[in-house]
Amino acid sequence: GAKSVVRCTGCLSGTDNCGTVQLMVELENEPLRGAIAGGDRAVGADSDLSIDACYPAFQDPDDPSAALVFDWWCEYVEAAAGSAGNATACGLAAPPTSLCNWNIAAGTLSPLNVYTCGVN
């Protein structure tokens, strides 16, 4: 981080008796702030799902204009009764890492399974 010197001088009133103190201050970078707009939710099979991690949900407090990389994922959590239950990925192609949102069209995921999707 950036380093600065902070210097403070104080004098007794009406005298030349002064003292100075200085210290080195180092600015530390703040961690990224991240969230998915709207938080946890359930969406019906006939509805589109839009997952949004765009500014201000995700941001670099030290550089708000920084180009961030979004690592999207989707996992299959629970199978519908009678379906194969060994898959771990939901089978969707994630959007490019430059995109801060992911739109999943209605009918893309099986309405009888439970999925968890997110971004790193």
Stockholm file with secondary structure:
# STOCKHOLM 1.0

chainA/1-120         GAKSVVRCTGCLSGTDNCGTVQLMVELENEPLRGAIAGGDRAVGADSDLSIDACYPAFQDPDDPSAALVFDWWCEYVEAAAGSAGNATACGLAAPPTSLCNWNIAAGTLSPLNVYTCGVN
#=GR chainA/1-120 SS CCEEEEEEEEECTTSSCEEEEEEEEECCCCCCBCCCTTCSCCCCTTSCEEEECCTTTSBCTTCTTCCCCCCEEEEEEECCTTSCCCCCBCCCCCCCTTCSEEEECTTSSCTTSEEEEEEC
#=GC SS_cons         CCEEEEEEEEECTTSSCEEEEEEEEECCCCCCBCCCTTCSCCCCTTSCEEEECCTTTSBCTTCTTCCCCCCEEEEEEECCTTSCCCCCBCCCCCCCTTCSEEEECTTSSCTTSEEEEEEC
//
